[in-house]
């Protein structure tokens, strides 16, 4: 583990101790490269930054020497050899999960904590503990000064938020501690003095109130030559009017002064709420609690009541501008996840509504900021578009959000957005790009704080391996996701949903691997409760083994009824599984029809990853019915759409060519192509499909034998 400390004195702590950088210029060079970790810094930029006052040749020699000294210092303390990468035109420190820069971690936790609900303080407390002093306080590099000011302002925002939240939670002593840090960081901020005066009054310490006022008066006079503002003077008179008020009275008045004004939400409106919805005496907190409880009710199956509470919360927040935008983000996120159909009651209208709320929030944040909230809105918008099948729009939003996350240095958000982008690229059949972006997303896992998000990312990477055609790799990722679930002590509802989806996907993989005996180990009673609908039906279908044919009409009826109300990615996977089961069961007419449905939906909803495969399915189904010309047309479309990264399509295409050769009276060619198809399916890991191809070969052999016998007799 490498720890780079930039808050306060600059230092690099490597496995074998602190890295000793010999000169101030080498220290400044190392500080810049580690701050820009992962990005290439051009040599001319570094020369101008560090040696702008000397000629170009001398600056170039100085830079080469500094890089040599830096590399040697890093090597002697046990850092990896490839940590520093040097090219002829640029230099960089490689981004590694085991290299932690405290200023980046502080910024990440601070921004995440400030985005949280008003009663969340853990992330902010962690951020405050990381701030040991100003950014690179022992180095006066010109480039570092704006960053020093920015991070100092962020630190003050963290302290102010902590004081406010801890006070609201009645942790007044802890609030005093952070308010004191706030005052130490900015002793001329009257708001910090006022906050401490209020806290001391709440704790029943009038003497400390007066002492704080005197300290405020003295520092303002000494540093600025001014007296405290009228607001501060009025506040001290209010808190300690004659020095005789009881602490109880003062506490009540102080609490009253801190309570948010109604800003259009009057207490009368609050009183009109039913008792069950009157969750707090603070109207804004009441709205937040309605939002949280409404989401919980909806996820637990009380859909109508849950959404009613969510909408009611939004009417409260609509009285405020920035709060209304944030509420739309929260409500949009809730509706998007609700659109994953845990019950038949849920449909596309939830996704459309969630997307509309997020687009409204996007419009607000693009115009007004802050960037962190815009980043979150872009992520949720990309997820909603993906679920709705709008993959091109999803890619646009995810790319915009990813660029913003990189600028903000938010590694957690970068991981989320990279994962969403990779998923959308996967659906558009840009498989090589999807793998590269997913690898980038997985590098951000050490920065992720929620088990559900880590689980979701690894689960989706497993699905990518399945779509590419590497079942062994898919199984490894899914097993890793299940390991994370087992390590989660108190799993949330979304973790339970994720567990059921992961187990169901394992059943799909085992089905193709032709391991029916191992499927039972992944079936759990609660899977029907927490699983999305398609997995419930497919689990039943795959677990039925030889009795699958009898279940297909029921699954087909369900799919026909729910086709337009399922999330887009689930429709594609479900149609694929149903078509392949129909082909195996000899229901060729039905398979051709559903493959045609898949092709049409793939065009409309941009499922590049499935269109070529559906054409393969339709070709096989048509060939089995003797419709050779139509099958040949479908085969040409496969050739136009096929991705060389997709192993499934290559294997199915070889099977199509084998059946076409047989239909054209070329048994030798048919055996050659089908043998290749069998080999490709076995390379994927699909013994199930290899067995279907073996059946084709067996049927050809029987037909050839019958034909030979008939010819011999005549």
ZISULRA-V908987 format. One record per helix or strand. SS is the DSSP state (A for helix, B for strand). FROM is the first residue (numbers start at 0). LEN is the number of residues. If there is no record, write none. Layout:
# ZISULRA-V908987
SS/FROM/LEN
SS/FROM/LEN
This chain:
# ZISULRA-V908987
B/1/4
B/6/1
B/10/4
B/16/2
A/23/12
B/40/2
A/42/9
A/55/20
B/83/3
B/89/4
B/98/3
A/101/14
A/121/9
B/134/1
A/141/27
A/171/14
A/189/13
A/205/19
A/229/10
A/246/12
A/266/6
A/274/3
A/282/17
A/302/15
A/320/18
A/347/21
A/370/17
A/390/18
A/410/17
A/430/12
A/444/3
A/450/18
A/470/16
A/492/20
A/515/7
A/526/4
A/532/11
A/544/21
A/567/18
A/587/18
A/607/17
A/627/14
A/646/17
A/666/18
A/686/27
